[in-house]
Amino acid sequence: VENFMISFMMEAGLVVFQVFVYLVIIGLETSAVYGNVLVYRLCDEFALRKRGLVGHFGLNFALMSQIIFTTLVMASNVSIHQSSVSTPLHLLSIVGAASSALAWICFSLSKSWLIYYRERWSYHTLQSEWYKIIRDDTTAADNWYIRNNHKYGSSIYVTRFFTIYYSVCLAITVFGGAAGAFGWVHAAIETMFIAGPMLLSVTLYLCVICKTTRFKLIDDPFLIHWEAKLHSRLQILFIVVVLLISPMVTLSPDIGWMLTTLLPACVMYAIVHVSTYSIYKRLHGIHNVELSAFDIGWMLSTLLPACVMYAIVHVSTYSIYKRLHGIHNVELSASALNSNVFSLERVPSARDQPASSSGSASPKPSPRGERIKVTVMMVLANKKALHLFTEHLFKEYSPECILSVIEMQQYLNYLRSQMEISAAEELSEDPNACVRLPDSVPLSSIVDMDTDWRMKAYALWYKYVRVDSEYEVNISWELRKNFELLMKDNAQFLMDNNGLKIQDFYALFDKVKTEMVHLLRFSLSRFKFKEEYDTMVKLLEAESKPCTKTKFVY
């Protein structure tokens, strides 16, 4: 009776623990699904589009699938250990786990490659001349990164490439597993077929991560590097957890399989949590908080003890998700947004405030008695200020904002020059997007090409507004859809008898320019915390009337 009771208690405890594992997995999956739904609602946000939506959600779904198939592998292995009979579920779960693991690595590799390439492209573009993008001289550039940005820097192209790569790797893995199961090849060859694609993908991923880590150029206002860094650390933690827990399968198969399912699943969910809840909450006004040992310790104690790996990121994201709007935090008033001048008065920093004997600091006076109020329009009108601000935008992953404004303004100036004086005087331009450019800005190759205004407008749409274009700007879905309806029929749009006159084209890009100027204001508010901002302010202060010293560029 005593032996029976002991055996019964052990079996009951095993069943309870197995049910607990299933409940935790269901909870993690439910939370992951809800997190992806939340983030999907924000797919038009600037910070999210910069990540590449296909790669972002693809990685999340690959991890969620991996958790499900790993759980099925655990259930089938426990069943086999108890009955010694293999089931079709076992084979299906192994194939699913292998395919989802490959998808996980391929999506991680795709995201890491885009980050790495974007940094290299930004660096080499700034090393040469960013004006060449306006002149469309990049196709003949000597640098490989600049010349091939339209392909290897495009999220769509890279996603397609790694989809093909994933399909080939999966086919090799399945073939190796099937050949080994039917006894067609030796066990060593089977192992090579199964493990080879995974090891190659992991090696490539580590190489890209190492190169990106050593190359620190981007300011990361959208936390793209922060997310990638957390992902790589959690993936290292995943490998460590698997290596530490795996020996338990030999010592106690039932409990070992459950633990090798539960703890890695928590780490995989933590990766999804970073890409969903963390990103979602940072887009909703949380302030900048630095991680500390106390924060991490508090996070670890919030979840169930069995979910320690999940707790590392689950609560750490709650304590630091304020970064995006901590960086973006700018006091806006209705009058400021509706006015044609958006002033961002720089907050004096410590280097501007010499300490007095009493320990208090007073603002450093300017030659005029007060610091100049810097606006986006003032920056765009000054040659050197424009260059400094554009370099900052390259480091923020958003050079298309200022490049599109420049080319679209030059297109408006071209239209004015083609109209009769009486017709040009009757036209009105959105005061919030009225831009004056210095003479030194080269003329856009699109505006300069020997075509009519219809073809120039189509080329601007194709370069900046079209979905998945090389320099796609962040505008509202409704506005982008209106452009698509207008431009999708290229032949009809370019016809002379389509009912559109030159005056109709004058306001074509006004809303796009207005939205880009709005985004530039936020970038300028972040730029004021950089050392280069002081240089720019001095340049603007040196000009008593900067707006009157510039001319339209035709």
Salt bridges, closest charged atoms under 4 A:
ASP44 OD1 - ARG49 NH1 3.99
GLU119 OE2 - HIS225 NE2 2.84
ASP219 OD2 - HIS392 ND1 3.83
ASP219 OD2 - LYS530 NZ 3.80
GLU227 OE1 - ARG51 NE 2.59
GLU227 OE2 - HIS56 ND1 3.71
GLU227 OE2 - LYS111 NZ 3.32
GLU227 OE2 - HIS231 NE2 3.90
ASP352 OD2 - ARG346 NH1 2.45
GLU391 OE2 - HIS387 NE2 3.06
GLU396 OE2 - HIS392 NE2 3.13
GLU396 OE2 - ARG526 NE 2.61
GLU400 OE2 - LYS50 NZ 2.47
GLU400 OE1 - ARG118 NH2 3.81
GLU407 OE2 - LYS463 NZ 2.71
GLU429 OE2 - LYS513 NZ 3.01
ASP448 OD2 - ARG135 NH2 3.73
ASP452 OD2 - ARG454 NH1 3.43
GLU472 OE2 - ARG49 NH2 2.51
GLU472 OE2 - ARG480 NH1 3.36
ASP496 OD1 - ARG454 NH1 3.29
ASP534 OD1 - ARG346 NH2 3.21
ASP534 OD2 - ARG351 NE 2.57
